[in-house]
Amino acid sequence: MSAEARLKELGLVLPALPKPVANYLPYRLAGNLLFLSGQGLRDAKGNALTGKLGAEISIDEGYRRARLVGLGLLAAMRGRARTTALTHSASPLRSPKSRCSVQRSSGHAA
């Protein structure tokens, strides 16, 4: 069973990915690891939902918010998978201009 079929079976609908509020990517592939960012919970107006569990928000509301964050993370992963399928590239987020190199220190003080 595919992930999409399982979500449908459970009656879960993934939200649309929000537009980034800054200059970042909502996901980044590094080797075989997928890193997600900017996936915090927001209300309909785009404001971050915050609060201390048990003091400012109820336990039930905490569960509801945690579920929404989890669905948002799954949506970001799905967005990454669709990007790969559309571009037919193993890593469409990598760019020849954004290379990084790491050099081992010689251990000598400068």
Jmol script that loads the backbone (N, CA, C; Angstrom):
load data "model"
ATOM      1  N   MET A   1       0.850  -1.178   0.000  1.00  0.00           N
ATOM      2  CA  MET A   1       0.000   0.000   0.000  1.00  0.00           C
ATOM      3  C   MET A   1       0.893   1.238   0.000  1.00  0.00           C
ATOM      4  N   SER A   2       0.572   2.190  -0.848  1.00  0.00           N
ATOM      5  CA  SER A   2       1.361   3.419  -0.922  1.00  0.00           C
ATOM      6  C   SER A   2       1.040   4.319   0.267  1.00  0.00           C
ATOM      7  N   ALA A   3       1.921   5.270   0.506  1.00  0.00           N
ATOM      8  CA  ALA A   3       1.701   6.228   1.588  1.00  0.00           C
ATOM      9  C   ALA A   3       0.441   7.045   1.324  1.00  0.00           C
ATOM     10  N   GLU A   4       0.231   7.448   0.078  1.00  0.00           N
ATOM     11  CA  GLU A   4      -0.967   8.226  -0.268  1.00  0.00           C
ATOM     12  C   GLU A   4      -2.237   7.415  -0.004  1.00  0.00           C
ATOM     13  N   ALA A   5      -2.203   6.135  -0.353  1.00  0.00           N
ATOM     14  CA  ALA A   5      -3.368   5.274  -0.125  1.00  0.00           C
ATOM     15  C   ALA A   5      -3.633   5.101   1.369  1.00  0.00           C
ATOM     16  N   ARG A   6      -2.563   4.963   2.151  1.00  0.00           N
ATOM     17  CA  ARG A   6      -2.718   4.802   3.598  1.00  0.00           C
ATOM     18  C   ARG A   6      -3.300   6.069   4.228  1.00  0.00           C
ATOM     19  N   LEU A   7      -2.837   7.228   3.789  1.00  0.00           N
ATOM     20  CA  LEU A   7      -3.395   8.480   4.295  1.00  0.00           C
ATOM     21  C   LEU A   7      -4.888   8.564   3.987  1.00  0.00           C
ATOM     22  N   LYS A   8      -5.248   8.190   2.762  1.00  0.00           N
ATOM     23  CA  LYS A   8      -6.653   8.218   2.364  1.00  0.00           C
ATOM     24  C   LYS A   8      -7.473   7.248   3.205  1.00  0.00           C
ATOM     25  N   GLU A   9      -6.917   6.055   3.442  1.00  0.00           N
ATOM     26  CA  GLU A   9      -7.608   5.050   4.255  1.00  0.00           C
ATOM     27  C   GLU A   9      -7.868   5.568   5.671  1.00  0.00           C
ATOM     28  N   LEU A  10      -6.914   6.327   6.212  1.00  0.00           N
ATOM     29  CA  LEU A  10      -7.044   6.881   7.562  1.00  0.00           C
ATOM     30  C   LEU A  10      -7.883   8.158   7.595  1.00  0.00           C
ATOM     31  N   GLY A  11      -8.261   8.652   6.423  1.00  0.00           N
ATOM     32  CA  GLY A  11      -9.055   9.869   6.370  1.00  0.00           C
ATOM     33  C   GLY A  11      -8.245  11.123   6.650  1.00  0.00           C
ATOM     34  N   LEU A  12      -6.933  11.061   6.401  1.00  0.00           N
ATOM     35  CA  LEU A  12      -6.060  12.206   6.663  1.00  0.00           C
ATOM     36  C   LEU A  12      -5.827  12.993   5.383  1.00  0.00           C
ATOM     37  N   VAL A  13      -5.906  14.295   5.482  1.00  0.00           N
ATOM     38  CA  VAL A  13      -5.659  15.180   4.354  1.00  0.00           C
ATOM     39  C   VAL A  13      -4.457  16.039   4.711  1.00  0.00           C
ATOM     40  N   LEU A  14      -3.445  15.991   3.855  1.00  0.00           N
ATOM     41  CA  LEU A  14      -2.245  16.786   4.108  1.00  0.00           C
ATOM     42  C   LEU A  14      -2.489  18.229   3.675  1.00  0.00           C
ATOM     43  N   PRO A  15      -2.026  19.185   4.484  1.00  0.00           N
ATOM     44  CA  PRO A  15      -2.214  20.589   4.115  1.00  0.00           C
ATOM     45  C   PRO A  15      -1.290  20.991   2.982  1.00  0.00           C
ATOM     46  N   ALA A  16      -1.625  22.091   2.335  1.00  0.00           N
ATOM     47  CA  ALA A  16      -0.735  22.653   1.318  1.00  0.00           C
ATOM     48  C   ALA A  16       0.484  23.230   2.028  1.00  0.00           C
ATOM     49  N   LEU A  17       1.625  23.172   1.366  1.00  0.00           N
ATOM     50  CA  LEU A  17       2.825  23.760   1.955  1.00  0.00           C
ATOM     51  C   LEU A  17       2.667  25.269   2.023  1.00  0.00           C
ATOM     52  N   PRO A  18       2.958  25.855   3.179  1.00  0.00           N
ATOM     53  CA  PRO A  18       2.864  27.314   3.263  1.00  0.00           C
ATOM     54  C   PRO A  18       3.992  27.962   2.473  1.00  0.00           C
ATOM     55  N   LYS A  19       3.748  29.179   2.014  1.00  0.00           N
ATOM     56  CA  LYS A  19       4.805  29.911   1.330  1.00  0.00           C
ATOM     57  C   LYS A  19       5.838  30.317   2.367  1.00  0.00           C
ATOM     58  N   PRO A  20       7.127  30.180   2.054  1.00  0.00           N
ATOM     59  CA  PRO A  20       8.160  30.571   3.011  1.00  0.00           C
ATOM     60  C   PRO A  20       8.036  32.054   3.382  1.00  0.00           C
ATOM     61  N   VAL A  21       8.239  32.358   4.672  1.00  0.00           N
ATOM     62  CA  VAL A  21       8.184  33.742   5.139  1.00  0.00           C
ATOM     63  C   VAL A  21       9.569  34.376   5.123  1.00  0.00           C
ATOM     64  N   ALA A  22      10.555  33.608   4.730  1.00  0.00           N
ATOM     65  CA  ALA A  22      11.932  34.112   4.645  1.00  0.00           C
ATOM     66  C   ALA A  22      12.612  33.397   3.479  1.00  0.00           C
ATOM     67  N   ASN A  23      13.890  33.613   3.345  1.00  0.00           N
ATOM     68  CA  ASN A  23      14.653  33.007   2.264  1.00  0.00           C
ATOM     69  C   ASN A  23      15.189  31.647   2.725  1.00  0.00           C
ATOM     70  N   TYR A  24      14.371  30.627   2.614  1.00  0.00           N
ATOM     71  CA  TYR A  24      14.784  29.276   2.984  1.00  0.00           C
ATOM     72  C   TYR A  24      14.033  28.269   2.130  1.00  0.00           C
ATOM     73  N   LEU A  25      14.537  27.068   2.126  1.00  0.00           N
ATOM     74  CA  LEU A  25      13.856  25.963   1.467  1.00  0.00           C
ATOM     75  C   LEU A  25      13.096  25.173   2.528  1.00  0.00           C
ATOM     76  N   PRO A  26      11.878  24.726   2.254  1.00  0.00           N
ATOM     77  CA  PRO A  26      11.140  23.951   3.244  1.00  0.00           C
ATOM     78  C   PRO A  26      11.718  22.551   3.454  1.00  0.00           C
ATOM     79  N   TYR A  27      12.596  22.118   2.557  1.00  0.00           N
ATOM     80  CA  TYR A  27      13.237  20.813   2.694  1.00  0.00           C
ATOM     81  C   TYR A  27      14.561  20.848   1.957  1.00  0.00           C
ATOM     82  N   ARG A  28      15.449  19.960   2.370  1.00  0.00           N
ATOM     83  CA  ARG A  28      16.767  19.872   1.733  1.00  0.00           C
ATOM     84  C   ARG A  28      17.235  18.426   1.834  1.00  0.00           C
ATOM     85  N   LEU A  29      17.691  17.878   0.731  1.00  0.00           N
ATOM     86  CA  LEU A  29      18.203  16.522   0.708  1.00  0.00           C
ATOM     87  C   LEU A  29      19.716  16.577   0.800  1.00  0.00           C
ATOM     88  N   ALA A  30      20.273  15.837   1.738  1.00  0.00           N
ATOM     89  CA  ALA A  30      21.724  15.735   1.901  1.00  0.00           C
ATOM     90  C   ALA A  30      22.055  14.248   1.944  1.00  0.00           C
ATOM     91  N   GLY A  31      22.551  13.739   0.832  1.00  0.00           N
ATOM     92  CA  GLY A  31      22.776  12.295   0.750  1.00  0.00           C
ATOM     93  C   GLY A  31      21.428  11.595   0.760  1.00  0.00           C
ATOM     94  N   ASN A  32      21.257  10.693   1.719  1.00  0.00           N
ATOM     95  CA  ASN A  32      19.967  10.008   1.827  1.00  0.00           C
ATOM     96  C   ASN A  32      19.149  10.526   3.018  1.00  0.00           C
ATOM     97  N   LEU A  33      19.493  11.722   3.520  1.00  0.00           N
ATOM     98  CA  LEU A  33      18.763  12.332   4.626  1.00  0.00           C
ATOM     99  C   LEU A  33      17.946  13.514   4.119  1.00  0.00           C
ATOM    100  N   LEU A  34      16.724  13.613   4.580  1.00  0.00           N
ATOM    101  CA  LEU A  34      15.862  14.728   4.225  1.00  0.00           C
ATOM    102  C   LEU A  34      15.707  15.607   5.456  1.00  0.00           C
ATOM    103  N   PHE A  35      16.100  16.868   5.343  1.00  0.00           N
ATOM    104  CA  PHE A  35      15.969  17.834   6.421  1.00  0.00           C
ATOM    105  C   PHE A  35      14.797  18.749   6.116  1.00  0.00           C
ATOM    106  N   LEU A  36      13.940  18.983   7.106  1.00  0.00           N
ATOM    107  CA  LEU A  36      12.786  19.847   6.951  1.00  0.00           C
ATOM    108  C   LEU A  36      12.982  21.095   7.793  1.00  0.00           C
ATOM    109  N   SER A  37      12.472  22.231   7.317  1.00  0.00           N
ATOM    110  CA  SER A  37      12.579  23.468   8.094  1.00  0.00           C
ATOM    111  C   SER A  37      11.344  24.327   7.874  1.00  0.00           C
ATOM    112  N   GLY A  38      11.114  25.227   8.817  1.00  0.00           N
ATOM    113  CA  GLY A  38      10.011  26.169   8.688  1.00  0.00           C
ATOM    114  C   GLY A  38       8.645  25.548   8.736  1.00  0.00           C
ATOM    115  N   GLN A  39       8.483  24.440   9.461  1.00  0.00           N
ATOM    116  CA  GLN A  39       7.218  23.722   9.454  1.00  0.00           C
ATOM    117  C   GLN A  39       6.438  23.883  10.750  1.00  0.00           C
ATOM    118  N   GLY A  40       6.663  24.958  11.468  1.00  0.00           N
ATOM    119  CA  GLY A  40       5.917  25.182  12.708  1.00  0.00           C
ATOM    120  C   GLY A  40       4.447  25.434  12.442  1.00  0.00           C
ATOM    121  N   LEU A  41       3.648  25.307  13.464  1.00  0.00           N
ATOM    122  CA  LEU A  41       2.199  25.436  13.336  1.00  0.00           C
ATOM    123  C   LEU A  41       1.791  26.904  13.272  1.00  0.00           C
ATOM    124  N   ARG A  42       0.922  27.217  12.321  1.00  0.00           N
ATOM    125  CA  ARG A  42       0.424  28.586  12.153  1.00  0.00           C
ATOM    126  C   ARG A  42      -1.097  28.556  12.018  1.00  0.00           C
ATOM    127  N   ASP A  43      -1.718  29.670  12.414  1.00  0.00           N
ATOM    128  CA  ASP A  43      -3.173  29.768  12.261  1.00  0.00           C
ATOM    129  C   ASP A  43      -3.513  30.213  10.841  1.00  0.00           C
ATOM    130  N   ALA A  44      -4.792  30.448  10.577  1.00  0.00           N
ATOM    131  CA  ALA A  44      -5.242  30.803   9.227  1.00  0.00           C
ATOM    132  C   ALA A  44      -4.647  32.125   8.740  1.00  0.00           C
ATOM    133  N   LYS A  45      -4.276  33.001   9.668  1.00  0.00           N
ATOM    134  CA  LYS A  45      -3.681  34.299   9.306  1.00  0.00           C
ATOM    135  C   LYS A  45      -2.167  34.231   9.160  1.00  0.00           C
ATOM    136  N   GLY A  46      -1.579  33.070   9.442  1.00  0.00           N
ATOM    137  CA  GLY A  46      -0.138  32.912   9.317  1.00  0.00           C
ATOM    138  C   GLY A  46       0.638  33.188  10.595  1.00  0.00           C
ATOM    139  N   ASN A  47      -0.064  33.466  11.685  1.00  0.00           N
ATOM    140  CA  ASN A  47       0.604  33.717  12.963  1.00  0.00           C
ATOM    141  C   ASN A  47       0.999  32.395  13.624  1.00  0.00           C
ATOM    142  N   ALA A  48       2.186  32.377  14.231  1.00  0.00           N
ATOM    143  CA  ALA A  48       2.654  31.168  14.916  1.00  0.00           C
ATOM    144  C   ALA A  48       1.769  30.875  16.124  1.00  0.00           C
ATOM    145  N   LEU A  49       1.390  29.623  16.283  1.00  0.00           N
ATOM    146  CA  LEU A  49       0.614  29.205  17.450  1.00  0.00           C
ATOM    147  C   LEU A  49       1.583  28.770  18.542  1.00  0.00           C
ATOM    148  N   THR A  50       1.511  29.417  19.663  1.00  0.00           N
ATOM    149  CA  THR A  50       2.397  29.098  20.780  1.00  0.00           C
ATOM    150  C   THR A  50       1.562  28.896  22.030  1.00  0.00           C
ATOM    151  N   GLY A  51       2.183  28.467  23.091  1.00  0.00           N
ATOM    152  CA  GLY A  51       1.500  28.313  24.369  1.00  0.00           C
ATOM    153  C   GLY A  51       2.093  27.173  25.153  1.00  0.00           C
ATOM    154  N   LYS A  52       1.999  27.287  26.453  1.00  0.00           N
ATOM    155  CA  LYS A  52       2.532  26.259  27.342  1.00  0.00           C
ATOM    156  C   LYS A  52       1.442  25.225  27.609  1.00  0.00           C
ATOM    157  N   LEU A  53       1.774  23.978  27.314  1.00  0.00           N
ATOM    158  CA  LEU A  53       0.831  22.878  27.475  1.00  0.00           C
ATOM    159  C   LEU A  53       0.424  22.736  28.937  1.00  0.00           C
ATOM    160  N   GLY A  54      -0.874  22.683  29.183  1.00  0.00           N
ATOM    161  CA  GLY A  54      -1.388  22.539  30.534  1.00  0.00           C
ATOM    162  C   GLY A  54      -1.609  23.859  31.245  1.00  0.00           C
ATOM    163  N   ALA A  55      -0.992  24.933  30.772  1.00  0.00           N
ATOM    164  CA  ALA A  55      -1.175  26.243  31.384  1.00  0.00           C
ATOM    165  C   ALA A  55      -1.968  27.162  30.449  1.00  0.00           C
ATOM    166  N   GLU A  56      -1.456  27.353  29.235  1.00  0.00           N
ATOM    167  CA  GLU A  56      -2.095  28.257  28.281  1.00  0.00           C
ATOM    168  C   GLU A  56      -2.963  27.523  27.269  1.00  0.00           C
ATOM    169  N   ILE A  57      -2.623  26.271  26.995  1.00  0.00           N
ATOM    170  CA  ILE A  57      -3.451  25.448  26.103  1.00  0.00           C
ATOM    171  C   ILE A  57      -3.724  24.112  26.789  1.00  0.00           C
ATOM    172  N   SER A  58      -4.871  23.549  26.464  1.00  0.00           N
ATOM    173  CA  SER A  58      -5.265  22.283  27.088  1.00  0.00           C
ATOM    174  C   SER A  58      -4.477  21.108  26.493  1.00  0.00           C
ATOM    175  N   ILE A  59      -4.528  20.019  27.181  1.00  0.00           N
ATOM    176  CA  ILE A  59      -3.877  18.793  26.688  1.00  0.00           C
ATOM    177  C   ILE A  59      -4.503  18.378  25.349  1.00  0.00           C
ATOM    178  N   ASP A  60      -5.824  18.449  25.262  1.00  0.00           N
ATOM    179  CA  ASP A  60      -6.500  18.093  23.998  1.00  0.00           C
ATOM    180  C   ASP A  60      -6.062  19.008  22.861  1.00  0.00           C
ATOM    181  N   GLU A  61      -5.932  20.311  23.136  1.00  0.00           N
ATOM    182  CA  GLU A  61      -5.472  21.246  22.116  1.00  0.00           C
ATOM    183  C   GLU A  61      -4.022  20.937  21.742  1.00  0.00           C
ATOM    184  N   GLY A  62      -3.210  20.534  22.702  1.00  0.00           N
ATOM    185  CA  GLY A  62      -1.825  20.142  22.424  1.00  0.00           C
ATOM    186  C   GLY A  62      -1.759  18.955  21.480  1.00  0.00           C
ATOM    187  N   TYR A  63      -2.621  17.963  21.718  1.00  0.00           N
ATOM    188  CA  TYR A  63      -2.679  16.811  20.809  1.00  0.00           C
ATOM    189  C   TYR A  63      -3.097  17.243  19.404  1.00  0.00           C
ATOM    190  N   ARG A  64      -4.093  18.122  19.334  1.00  0.00           N
ATOM    191  CA  ARG A  64      -4.570  18.601  18.032  1.00  0.00           C
ATOM    192  C   ARG A  64      -3.458  19.323  17.284  1.00  0.00           C
ATOM    193  N   ARG A  65      -2.721  20.174  18.000  1.00  0.00           N
ATOM    194  CA  ARG A  65      -1.635  20.919  17.364  1.00  0.00           C
ATOM    195  C   ARG A  65      -0.494  19.997  16.941  1.00  0.00           C
ATOM    196  N   ALA A  66      -0.175  19.019  17.776  1.00  0.00           N
ATOM    197  CA  ALA A  66       0.891  18.069  17.427  1.00  0.00           C
ATOM    198  C   ALA A  66       0.512  17.286  16.171  1.00  0.00           C
ATOM    199  N   ARG A  67      -0.740  16.917  16.069  1.00  0.00           N
ATOM    200  CA  ARG A  67      -1.205  16.197  14.875  1.00  0.00           C
ATOM    201  C   ARG A  67      -1.071  17.075  13.632  1.00  0.00           C
ATOM    202  N   LEU A  68      -1.435  18.351  13.758  1.00  0.00           N
ATOM    203  CA  LEU A  68      -1.330  19.266  12.622  1.00  0.00           C
ATOM    204  C   LEU A  68       0.124  19.474  12.202  1.00  0.00           C
ATOM    205  N   VAL A  69       1.036  19.547  13.164  1.00  0.00           N
ATOM    206  CA  VAL A  69       2.454  19.680  12.837  1.00  0.00           C
ATOM    207  C   VAL A  69       2.938  18.425  12.110  1.00  0.00           C
ATOM    208  N   GLY A  70       2.543  17.255  12.602  1.00  0.00           N
ATOM    209  CA  GLY A  70       2.922  16.002  11.944  1.00  0.00           C
ATOM    210  C   GLY A  70       2.417  15.933  10.510  1.00  0.00           C
ATOM    211  N   LEU A  71       1.178  16.354  10.290  1.00  0.00           N
ATOM    212  CA  LEU A  71       0.638  16.370   8.930  1.00  0.00           C
ATOM    213  C   LEU A  71       1.397  17.362   8.055  1.00  0.00           C
ATOM    214  N   GLY A  72       1.794  18.492   8.640  1.00  0.00           N
ATOM    215  CA  GLY A  72       2.589  19.468   7.895  1.00  0.00           C
ATOM    216  C   GLY A  72       3.943  18.916   7.489  1.00  0.00           C
ATOM    217  N   LEU A  73       4.559  18.149   8.384  1.00  0.00           N
ATOM    218  CA  LEU A  73       5.848  17.520   8.064  1.00  0.00           C
ATOM    219  C   LEU A  73       5.688  16.498   6.943  1.00  0.00           C
ATOM    220  N   LEU A  74       4.624  15.715   6.999  1.00  0.00           N
ATOM    221  CA  LEU A  74       4.358  14.755   5.925  1.00  0.00           C
ATOM    222  C   LEU A  74       4.111  15.480   4.600  1.00  0.00           C
ATOM    223  N   ALA A  75       3.422  16.626   4.649  1.00  0.00           N
ATOM    224  CA  ALA A  75       3.172  17.400   3.436  1.00  0.00           C
ATOM    225  C   ALA A  75       4.483  17.911   2.844  1.00  0.00           C
ATOM    226  N   ALA A  76       5.417  18.334   3.701  1.00  0.00           N
ATOM    227  CA  ALA A  76       6.714  18.802   3.207  1.00  0.00           C
ATOM    228  C   ALA A  76       7.477  17.653   2.553  1.00  0.00           C
ATOM    229  N   MET A  77       7.396  16.469   3.147  1.00  0.00           N
ATOM    230  CA  MET A  77       8.052  15.306   2.545  1.00  0.00           C
ATOM    231  C   MET A  77       7.415  14.967   1.199  1.00  0.00           C
ATOM    232  N   ARG A  78       6.107  15.047   1.131  1.00  0.00           N
ATOM    233  CA  ARG A  78       5.416  14.782  -0.132  1.00  0.00           C
ATOM    234  C   ARG A  78       5.811  15.830  -1.172  1.00  0.00           C
ATOM    235  N   GLY A  79       5.932  17.083  -0.751  1.00  0.00           N
ATOM    236  CA  GLY A  79       6.360  18.136  -1.662  1.00  0.00           C
ATOM    237  C   GLY A  79       7.732  17.855  -2.224  1.00  0.00           C
ATOM    238  N   ARG A  80       8.625  17.344  -1.412  1.00  0.00           N
ATOM    239  CA  ARG A  80       9.978  16.989  -1.862  1.00  0.00           C
ATOM    240  C   ARG A  80       9.909  15.842  -2.861  1.00  0.00           C
ATOM    241  N   ALA A  81       9.085  14.847  -2.579  1.00  0.00           N
ATOM    242  CA  ALA A  81       8.956  13.697  -3.481  1.00  0.00           C
ATOM    243  C   ALA A  81       8.385  14.131  -4.824  1.00  0.00           C
ATOM    244  N   ARG A  82       7.419  15.036  -4.806  1.00  0.00           N
ATOM    245  CA  ARG A  82       6.831  15.513  -6.063  1.00  0.00           C
ATOM    246  C   ARG A  82       7.826  16.346  -6.852  1.00  0.00           C
ATOM    247  N   THR A  83       8.652  17.120  -6.168  1.00  0.00           N
ATOM    248  CA  THR A  83       9.680  17.906  -6.849  1.00  0.00           C
ATOM    249  C   THR A  83      10.629  16.981  -7.589  1.00  0.00           C
ATOM    250  N   THR A  84      11.031  15.900  -6.940  1.00  0.00           N
ATOM    251  CA  THR A  84      11.921  14.931  -7.569  1.00  0.00           C
ATOM    252  C   THR A  84      11.253  14.298  -8.783  1.00  0.00           C
ATOM    253  N   ALA A  85       9.985  13.939  -8.647  1.00  0.00           N
ATOM    254  CA  ALA A  85       9.278  13.293  -9.752  1.00  0.00           C
ATOM    255  C   ALA A  85       9.123  14.246 -10.941  1.00  0.00           C
ATOM    256  N   LEU A  86       8.904  15.519 -10.665  1.00  0.00           N
ATOM    257  CA  LEU A  86       8.706  16.483 -11.748  1.00  0.00           C
ATOM    258  C   LEU A  86       9.996  16.797 -12.489  1.00  0.00           C
ATOM    259  N   THR A  87      11.109  16.792 -11.786  1.00  0.00           N
ATOM    260  CA  THR A  87      12.368  17.184 -12.418  1.00  0.00           C
ATOM    261  C   THR A  87      13.177  15.996 -12.901  1.00  0.00           C
ATOM    262  N   HIS A  88      12.797  14.780 -12.507  1.00  0.00           N
ATOM    263  CA  HIS A  88      13.534  13.569 -12.861  1.00  0.00           C
ATOM    264  C   HIS A  88      14.998  13.672 -12.440  1.00  0.00           C
ATOM    265  N   SER A  89      15.236  14.343 -11.354  1.00  0.00           N
ATOM    266  CA  SER A  89      16.593  14.536 -10.849  1.00  0.00           C
ATOM    267  C   SER A  89      16.704  13.889  -9.482  1.00  0.00           C
ATOM    268  N   ALA A  90      17.867  13.351  -9.197  1.00  0.00           N
ATOM    269  CA  ALA A  90      18.078  12.730  -7.887  1.00  0.00           C
ATOM    270  C   ALA A  90      18.126  13.784  -6.792  1.00  0.00           C
ATOM    271  N   SER A  91      18.530  14.989  -7.115  1.00  0.00           N
ATOM    272  CA  SER A  91      18.619  16.031  -6.107  1.00  0.00           C
ATOM    273  C   SER A  91      18.386  17.400  -6.739  1.00  0.00           C
ATOM    274  N   PRO A  92      17.141  17.781  -6.973  1.00  0.00           N
ATOM    275  CA  PRO A  92      16.883  19.039  -7.654  1.00  0.00           C
ATOM    276  C   PRO A  92      17.206  20.267  -6.818  1.00  0.00           C
ATOM    277  N   LEU A  93      17.414  20.122  -5.523  1.00  0.00           N
ATOM    278  CA  LEU A  93      17.683  21.275  -4.688  1.00  0.00           C
ATOM    279  C   LEU A  93      19.157  21.639  -4.658  1.00  0.00           C
ATOM    280  N   ARG A  94      19.988  20.801  -5.210  1.00  0.00           N
ATOM    281  CA  ARG A  94      21.410  21.107  -5.244  1.00  0.00           C
ATOM    282  C   ARG A  94      21.710  21.960  -6.460  1.00  0.00           C
ATOM    283  N   SER A  95      22.616  22.847  -6.308  1.00  0.00           N
ATOM    284  CA  SER A  95      22.973  23.749  -7.387  1.00  0.00           C
ATOM    285  C   SER A  95      24.480  23.752  -7.548  1.00  0.00           C
ATOM    286  N   PRO A  96      24.990  23.825  -8.773  1.00  0.00           N
ATOM    287  CA  PRO A  96      26.437  23.853  -8.954  1.00  0.00           C
ATOM    288  C   PRO A  96      27.083  25.057  -8.285  1.00  0.00           C
ATOM    289  N   LYS A  97      26.316  26.119  -8.055  1.00  0.00           N
ATOM    290  CA  LYS A  97      26.861  27.314  -7.429  1.00  0.00           C
ATOM    291  C   LYS A  97      26.956  27.180  -5.913  1.00  0.00           C
ATOM    292  N   SER A  98      26.258  26.219  -5.333  1.00  0.00           N
ATOM    293  CA  SER A  98      26.251  26.103  -3.877  1.00  0.00           C
ATOM    294  C   SER A  98      27.042  24.875  -3.443  1.00  0.00           C
ATOM    295  N   ARG A  99      28.325  24.944  -3.633  1.00  0.00           N
ATOM    296  CA  ARG A  99      29.200  23.841  -3.229  1.00  0.00           C
ATOM    297  C   ARG A  99      29.849  24.152  -1.897  1.00  0.00           C
ATOM    298  N   CYS A 100      30.132  23.123  -1.182  1.00  0.00           N
ATOM    299  CA  CYS A 100      30.731  23.283   0.127  1.00  0.00           C
ATOM    300  C   CYS A 100      31.893  22.302   0.241  1.00  0.00           C
ATOM    301  N   SER A 101      32.973  22.753   0.795  1.00  0.00           N
ATOM    302  CA  SER A 101      34.076  21.818   1.026  1.00  0.00           C
ATOM    303  C   SER A 101      34.500  21.929   2.485  1.00  0.00           C
ATOM    304  N   VAL A 102      34.952  20.816   3.025  1.00  0.00           N
ATOM    305  CA  VAL A 102      35.416  20.773   4.400  1.00  0.00           C
ATOM    306  C   VAL A 102      36.862  20.339   4.375  1.00  0.00           C
ATOM    307  N   GLN A 103      37.688  21.097   5.050  1.00  0.00           N
ATOM    308  CA  GLN A 103      39.108  20.751   5.104  1.00  0.00           C
ATOM    309  C   GLN A 103      39.468  20.376   6.523  1.00  0.00           C
ATOM    310  N   ARG A 104      40.283  19.355   6.630  1.00  0.00           N
ATOM    311  CA  ARG A 104      40.722  18.878   7.933  1.00  0.00           C
ATOM    312  C   ARG A 104      41.794  19.816   8.458  1.00  0.00           C
ATOM    313  N   SER A 105      41.669  20.171   9.722  1.00  0.00           N
ATOM    314  CA  SER A 105      42.660  21.033  10.358  1.00  0.00           C
ATOM    315  C   SER A 105      43.974  20.284  10.523  1.00  0.00           C
ATOM    316  N   SER A 106      45.071  20.996  10.354  1.00  0.00           N
ATOM    317  CA  SER A 106      46.391  20.361  10.510  1.00  0.00           C
ATOM    318  C   SER A 106      46.752  20.204  11.970  1.00  0.00           C
ATOM    319  N   GLY A 107      45.974  20.850  12.860  1.00  0.00           N
ATOM    320  CA  GLY A 107      46.240  20.726  14.283  1.00  0.00           C
ATOM    321  C   GLY A 107      47.253  21.738  14.791  1.00  0.00           C
ATOM    322  N   HIS A 108      47.826  22.526  13.918  1.00  0.00           N
ATOM    323  CA  HIS A 108      48.800  23.526  14.322  1.00  0.00           C
ATOM    324  C   HIS A 108      48.116  24.850  14.585  1.00  0.00           C
ATOM    325  N   ALA A 109      48.559  25.543  15.591  1.00  0.00           N
ATOM    326  CA  ALA A 109      48.006  26.863  15.891  1.00  0.00           C
ATOM    327  C   ALA A 109      48.483  27.854  14.845  1.00  0.00           C
ATOM    328  N   ALA A 110      47.633  28.766  14.458  1.00  0.00           N
ATOM    329  CA  ALA A 110      47.984  29.758  13.441  1.00  0.00           C
ATOM    330  C   ALA A 110      48.726  30.909  14.062  1.00  0.00           C
TER     331      ALA A 110
END
end "model"
wireframe off; spacefill off
backbone 0.3
color backbone group
